[in-house]
Amino acid sequence: MQYKMEGKLEDRGQPTIQLEAVRAETLDLYCEIGEQAYRDHYLHLWPGQDPSPYIEKSFRPRVVHTDLAHKNNLHFLVISGKITVGIAKLILNKNPEGLVFSEPVFLEKIYLLKDHTGRGIGPAVLSALHAESRKRGMCYICLATMQKGRALSFYLKMGYEILREEVLPFENAIQEERGMYLLGRSL
């Protein structure tokens, strides 16, 4: 499946954004791009800049392969033009613990390679993920983001609201960097 995001990027002469569902043939690419994009942005969270605990849980082919077997887990390659620039993961019908929304979707991952950030791709990807979620009947989207860094202001500009404070669920991450917010918005 490919989802073409038309609009703003096209108007500025930049390539169309596509979300391509991960398949067995693209599983290794998803893991490689996801790991590199995570390393590009989040090494500061880990002692010795070693994100192995997160990488092992998120970007190993055996883990993603098992995850793909669940019909509510949707993994995507993010493609700009003919280049894979990032990855994303949605979980359909998932409410955050202790909260209940009608027809919820959880945006668990959205990582872009550092060389492709700051080019307007992020808003296009998020819009494409919103459209994909609506197409599947979802009405409300949640995500967790770090309290520090540029991602929080990006999501707030995209219409998300802070729902509550959370903590990065990896105890071995640097304590002062573990603060997160749960965000949400209607689709």
C-alpha positions, 0 to 999 in steps of 0.5 A: 500500500502506498499513500501519496500526500499531495499538497504543500510539498507539491506546491513548493516543488518538493517530492510527494510523500508516500507511506509504504506498508512494510512487507517481508521484503522491506522489513530489514530496510525498515529496521535499518532506517528506523535505527539510524533515524533514532540514533540521529535524534535520541542518543542524548537519552542514553548513558554512553550514547548507547540506545541498545535497549530501545533498538533491541525492542524496536528495530530488530527484524524478529521483533518487527516481524512478530509485531506485523502479525497483529492486524492493528500494528501498521508499520510504514516506510516514509518515502520522499521521491524515490528515497526512504527518509524515515519510518512510522508505526500506528497501532489501531484501537489502542487507548493510552492506559487510563484513558478512553477515546472513541475509535483511538489510534496510537502513533507509536513511532515517527522517525525521520533521518536527520538529513531529511528534517527541516524540509517540511516532510514532517507535517506532510508525514503526520498529515498522511498518518492522520488520513490513513487513520481516518480511512481506517475509521479512527477518530482520535490519535495519541502519541508520546513525545519527549518534554525536551526538544523540538518535537513537542513544539512541532506536535503542538503546532499540528493541533495536539494537546498535552493530556498528561506527563509521562516517563520514558519506560526505560529505567536505564535511560538518563534520569533527567531526560526521561520526561515525556508528555502524552499528546492527543487530538481529534482526527 
